[in-house]
Amino acid sequence: MKLTYDPRYNIAYICLREKTEQVETIEVSPELNVDIAPDGTIYGIELLNANQQLGGASQTSLVVVNEALGESSEIQLLLNQA
């Protein structure tokens, strides 16, 4: 899994797996798209207006938690506020 952010367009993408086939992009809302394969497999989630959805100025880090192991990692975010 990979999270990318492009401050030029204020778009974040959560890639759950590499695209190995054609996917359909489904607009869930004006700020959320999901890439899905014909078999229903989700390949990725696109967040438009990402700095707002990821917490804007109030959110300075992303915490990834492995519930099974009780471990977590913190990643600092540098979000475009424009």
FIGUKOL-681501 format. One record per atom (N, C-alpha, C): x, y, z; residue in three letters; residue number from 1. Coordinates in nm, 4 decimals, decimal comma. Layout:
// FIGUKOL-681501
        c1        c2        c3  code  pos
         X         Y         Z   Ala  NUM
...
// end
This chain:
// FIGUKOL-681501
        c1        c2        c3  code  pos
    0,0844   -0,1163    0,0000   Met    1
    0,0000    0,0000    0,0000   Met    1
    0,0893    0,1231    0,0000   Met    1
    0,0426    0,2276   -0,0712   Lys    2
    0,1221    0,3492   -0,0813   Lys    2
    0,0276    0,4694   -0,0798   Lys    2
    0,0637    0,5733   -0,0063   Leu    3
   -0,0103    0,6989   -0,0044   Leu    3
    0,0762    0,8038   -0,0712   Leu    3
    0,0218    0,8685   -0,1749   Thr    4
    0,0945    0,9770   -0,2406   Thr    4
    0,0114    1,1040   -0,2306   Thr    4
    0,0810    1,2194   -0,2333   Tyr    5
    0,0136    1,3488   -0,2289   Tyr    5
    0,0801    1,4420   -0,3275   Tyr    5
    0,0013    1,5087   -0,4110   Asp    6
    0,0525    1,6058   -0,5074   Asp    6
   -0,0001    1,7436   -0,4689   Asp    6
    0,0845    1,8282   -0,4075   Pro    7
    0,0387    1,9594   -0,3633   Pro    7
    0,0027    2,0529   -0,4783   Pro    7
    0,0539    2,0265   -0,5992   Arg    8
    0,0190    2,1127   -0,7133   Arg    8
   -0,1294    2,1060   -0,7442   Arg    8
   -0,1882    1,9880   -0,7263   Tyr    9
   -0,3296    1,9683   -0,7562   Tyr    9
   -0,4129    1,9377   -0,6316   Tyr    9
   -0,3452    1,9275   -0,5163   Asn   10
   -0,4111    1,8990   -0,3883   Asn   10
   -0,4889    1,7673   -0,3948   Asn   10
   -0,4206    1,6644   -0,4460   Ile   11
   -0,4811    1,5318   -0,4614   Ile   11
   -0,3955    1,4287   -0,3881   Ile   11
   -0,4607    1,3443   -0,3095   Ala   12
   -0,3932    1,2312   -0,2450   Ala   12
   -0,4481    1,1030   -0,3067   Ala   12
   -0,3616    1,0010   -0,3152   Tyr   13
   -0,4042    0,8730   -0,3703   Tyr   13
   -0,3544    0,7617   -0,2798   Tyr   13
   -0,4461    0,6780   -0,2368   Ile   14
   -0,4118    0,5604   -0,1570   Ile   14
   -0,4134    0,4422   -0,2528   Ile   14
   -0,2956    0,3928   -0,2842   Cys   15
   -0,2825    0,2808   -0,3772   Cys   15
   -0,2797    0,1511   -0,2959   Cys   15
   -0,3821    0,0707   -0,3123   Leu   16
   -0,3909   -0,0543   -0,2365   Leu   16
   -0,3182   -0,1681   -0,3061   Leu   16
   -0,3108   -0,1613   -0,4386   Arg   17
   -0,2354   -0,2601   -0,5177   Arg   17
   -0,2057   -0,2003   -0,6530   Arg   17
   -0,1013   -0,2512   -0,7183   Glu   18
   -0,0650   -0,2033   -0,8510   Glu   18
   -0,1711   -0,2443   -0,9516   Glu   18
   -0,2013   -0,1551   -1,0445   Lys   19
   -0,3018   -0,1847   -1,1462   Lys   19
   -0,2453   -0,2868   -1,2448   Lys   19
   -0,3089   -0,4023   -1,2506   Thr   20
   -0,2669   -0,5077   -1,3428   Thr   20
   -0,3681   -0,5264   -1,4541   Thr   20
   -0,4786   -0,4540   -1,4452   Glu   21
   -0,5830   -0,4619   -1,5459   Glu   21
   -0,6556   -0,3289   -1,5514   Glu   21
   -0,7432   -0,3147   -1,6497   Gln   22
   -0,8215   -0,1922   -1,6635   Gln   22
   -0,9127   -0,1755   -1,5430   Gln   22
   -0,9180   -0,0544   -1,4897   Val   23
   -1,0048   -0,0262   -1,3756   Val   23
   -1,1080    0,0780   -1,4159   Val   23
   -1,2167    0,0791   -1,3436   Glu   24
   -1,3207    0,1802   -1,3605   Glu   24
   -1,3117    0,2736   -1,2414   Glu   24
   -1,3186    0,4027   -1,2670   Thr   25
   -1,3177    0,4998   -1,1591   Thr   25
   -1,4617    0,5365   -1,1266   Thr   25
   -1,4989    0,5145   -1,0013   Ile   26
   -1,6335    0,5447   -0,9549   Ile   26
   -1,6271    0,6690   -0,8674   Ile   26
   -1,7079    0,7705   -0,9015   Glu   27
   -1,7147    0,8915   -0,8206   Glu   27
   -1,8114    0,8675   -0,7054   Glu   27
   -1,7576    0,8577   -0,5860   Val   28
   -1,8386    0,8349   -0,4663   Val   28
   -1,8996    0,9669   -0,4196   Val   28
   -1,8202    1,0736   -0,4298   Ser   29
   -1,8653    1,2084   -0,3962   Ser   29
   -1,7806    1,3043   -0,4795   Ser   29
   -1,8091    1,4347   -0,4771   Pro   30
   -1,7267    1,5285   -0,5530   Pro   30
   -1,5792    1,5303   -0,5119   Pro   30
   -1,5470    1,4765   -0,3959   Glu   31
   -1,4093    1,4774   -0,3478   Glu   31
   -1,3510    1,3384   -0,3260   Glu   31
   -1,4195    1,2330   -0,3725   Leu   32
   -1,3729    1,0968   -0,3482   Leu   32
   -1,4027    1,0071   -0,4685   Leu   32
   -1,2966    0,9488   -0,5251   Asn   33
   -1,3085    0,8527   -0,6348   Asn   33
   -1,2455    0,7210   -0,5932   Asn   33
   -1,3023    0,6106   -0,6427   Val   34
   -1,2491    0,4782   -0,6130   Val   34
   -1,2217    0,4071   -0,7454   Val   34
   -1,1005    0,3526   -0,7605   Asp   35
   -1,0650    0,2724   -0,8778   Asp   35
   -1,0939    0,1265   -0,8460   Asp   35
   -1,1765    0,0635   -0,9310   Ile   36
   -1,2214   -0,0728   -0,9043   Ile   36
   -1,2110   -0,1557   -1,0323   Ile   36
   -1,1694   -0,2811   -1,0173   Ala   37
   -1,1574   -0,3739   -1,1298   Ala   37
   -1,2919   -0,4409   -1,1564   Ala   37
   -1,3087   -0,5023   -1,2733   Pro   38
   -1,4350   -0,5694   -1,3047   Pro   38
   -1,4775   -0,6745   -1,2016   Pro   38
   -1,3810   -0,7382   -1,1343   Asp   39
   -1,4158   -0,8405   -1,0344   Asp   39
   -1,4489   -0,7809   -0,8970   Asp   39
   -1,4490   -0,6474   -0,8861   Gly   40
   -1,4822   -0,5815   -0,7606   Gly   40
   -1,3622   -0,5472   -0,6736   Gly   40
   -1,2423   -0,5842   -0,7169   Thr   41
   -1,1215   -0,5537   -0,6411   Thr   41
   -1,0954   -0,4032   -0,6426   Thr   41
   -1,0729   -0,3448   -0,5263   Ile   42
   -1,0414   -0,2024   -0,5176   Ile   42
   -0,8908   -0,1848   -0,5332   Ile   42
   -0,8532   -0,0988   -0,6277   Tyr   43
   -0,7122   -0,0731   -0,6534   Tyr   43
   -0,6625    0,0533   -0,5854   Tyr   43
   -0,7501    0,1534   -0,5734   Gly   44
   -0,7047    0,2762   -0,5113   Gly   44
   -0,8181    0,3699   -0,4789   Gly   44
   -0,7864    0,4673   -0,3937   Ile   45
   -0,8823    0,5676   -0,3494   Ile   45
   -0,8176    0,7042   -0,3702   Ile   45
   -0,8870    0,7912   -0,4440   Glu   46
   -0,8362    0,9245   -0,4745   Glu   46
   -0,9123    1,0278   -0,3927   Glu   46
   -0,8380    1,1122   -0,3216   Leu   47
   -0,8971    1,2187   -0,2409   Leu   47
   -0,8696    1,3525   -0,3080   Leu   47
   -0,9738    1,4169   -0,3585   Leu   48
   -0,9622    1,5507   -0,4138   Leu   48
   -0,9807    1,6491   -0,2995   Leu   48
   -0,9207    1,7678   -0,3103   Asn   49
   -0,9210    1,8626   -0,1992   Asn   49
   -0,8625    1,7931   -0,0756   Asn   49
   -0,7515    1,7269   -0,0979   Ala   50
   -0,6931    1,6370    0,0014   Ala   50
   -0,6522    1,7052    0,1313   Ala   50
   -0,6008    1,8276    0,1234   Asn   51
   -0,5555    1,8889    0,2492   Asn   51
   -0,6704    1,9067    0,3468   Asn   51
   -0,7912    1,9321    0,2980   Gln   52
   -0,9063    1,9404    0,3871   Gln   52
   -0,9435    1,8026    0,4413   Gln   52
   -0,9429    1,7013    0,3559   Gln   53
   -0,9822    1,5667    0,3971   Gln   53
   -0,8806    1,5026    0,4906   Gln   53
   -0,7541    1,5423    0,4771   Leu   54
   -0,6499    1,4871    0,5646   Leu   54
   -0,6267    1,5727    0,6880   Leu   54
   -0,7111    1,6723    0,7088   Gly   55
   -0,7042    1,7495    0,8323   Gly   55
   -0,6535    1,8903    0,8179   Gly   55
   -0,6120    1,9322    0,6983   Gly   56
   -0,5656    2,0690    0,6769   Gly   56
   -0,4518    2,1054    0,7683   Gly   56
   -0,4500    2,2286    0,8118   Ala   57
   -0,3404    2,2794    0,8954   Ala   57
   -0,3351    2,2125    1,0317   Ala   57
   -0,4476    2,1582    1,0782   Ser   58
   -0,4502    2,0975    1,2109   Ser   58
   -0,3865    1,9579    1,2130   Ser   58
   -0,3716    1,8956    1,0962   Gln   59
   -0,3163    1,7596    1,0896   Gln   59
   -0,1733    1,7668    1,0367   Gln   59
   -0,0765    1,7330    1,1179   Thr   60
    0,0633    1,7425    1,0765   Thr   60
    0,1285    1,6064    1,0567   Thr   60
    0,0567    1,4988    1,0872   Ser   61
    0,1154    1,3669    1,0706   Ser   61
    0,0086    1,2629    1,0389   Ser   61
    0,0543    1,1538    0,9818   Leu   62
   -0,0298    1,0384    0,9518   Leu   62
    0,0196    0,9247    1,0392   Leu   62
   -0,0701    0,8607    1,1112   Val   63
   -0,0325    0,7504    1,1983   Val   63
   -0,0846    0,6213    1,1365   Val   63
    0,0055    0,5255    1,1153   Val   64
   -0,0294    0,3947    1,0620   Val   64
   -0,0211    0,2957    1,1776   Val   64
   -0,1323    0,2256    1,2031   Val   65
   -0,1394    0,1351    1,3174   Val   65
   -0,1586   -0,0076    1,2694   Val   65
   -0,0749   -0,0980    1,3190   Asn   66
   -0,0925   -0,2411    1,2962   Asn   66
   -0,1623   -0,2944    1,4210   Asn   66
   -0,2937   -0,3110    1,4113   Glu   67
   -0,3732   -0,3527    1,5270   Glu   67
   -0,3328   -0,4908    1,5776   Glu   67
   -0,2963   -0,5810    1,4874   Ala   68
   -0,2610   -0,7171    1,5272   Ala   68
   -0,1351   -0,7198    1,6140   Ala   68
   -0,0391   -0,6335    1,5802   Leu   69
    0,0870   -0,6319    1,6547   Leu   69
    0,0919   -0,5245    1,7621   Leu   69
   -0,0060   -0,4346    1,7610   Gly   70
   -0,0051   -0,3255    1,8579   Gly   70
    0,1067   -0,2268    1,8326   Gly   70
    0,1489   -0,2140    1,7073   Glu   71
    0,2580   -0,1234    1,6712   Glu   71
    0,2036   -0,0099    1,5858   Glu   71
    0,2701    0,1056    1,5934   Ser   72
    0,2308    0,2176    1,5094   Ser   72
    0,3536    0,2929    1,4605   Ser   72
    0,3362    0,3622    1,3470   Ser   73
    0,4406    0,4471    1,2905   Ser   73
    0,3780    0,5809    1,2572   Ser   73
    0,4534    0,6871    1,2766   Glu   74
    0,4031    0,8213    1,2475   Glu   74
    0,4840    0,8812    1,1335   Glu   74
    0,4129    0,9395    1,0359   Ile   75
    0,4746    1,0012    0,9195   Ile   75
    0,4351    1,1479    0,9195   Ile   75
    0,5329    1,2373    0,9098   Gln   76
    0,5052    1,3801    0,9050   Gln   76
    0,4487    1,4183    0,7690   Gln   76
    0,3441    1,5022    0,7679   Leu   77
    0,2819    1,5467    0,6442   Leu   77
    0,3215    1,6906    0,6157   Leu   77
    0,3480    1,7180    0,4906   Leu   78
    0,3741    1,8538    0,4445   Leu   78
    0,2663    1,8840    0,3424   Leu   78
    0,1546    1,9393    0,3868   Leu   79
    0,0402    1,9633    0,3008   Leu   79
    0,0400    2,1064    0,2501   Leu   79
    0,0049    2,1217    0,1234   Asn   80
   -0,0107    2,2527    0,0628   Asn   80
   -0,1368    2,3171    0,1179   Asn   80
   -0,1275    2,4341    0,1721   Gln   81
   -0,2422    2,5009    0,2312   Gln   81
   -0,3085    2,5979    0,1360   Gln   81
   -0,2659    2,6040    0,0116   Ala   82
   -0,3223    2,6979   -0,0875   Ala   82
   -0,4584    2,6509   -0,1363   Ala   82
// end
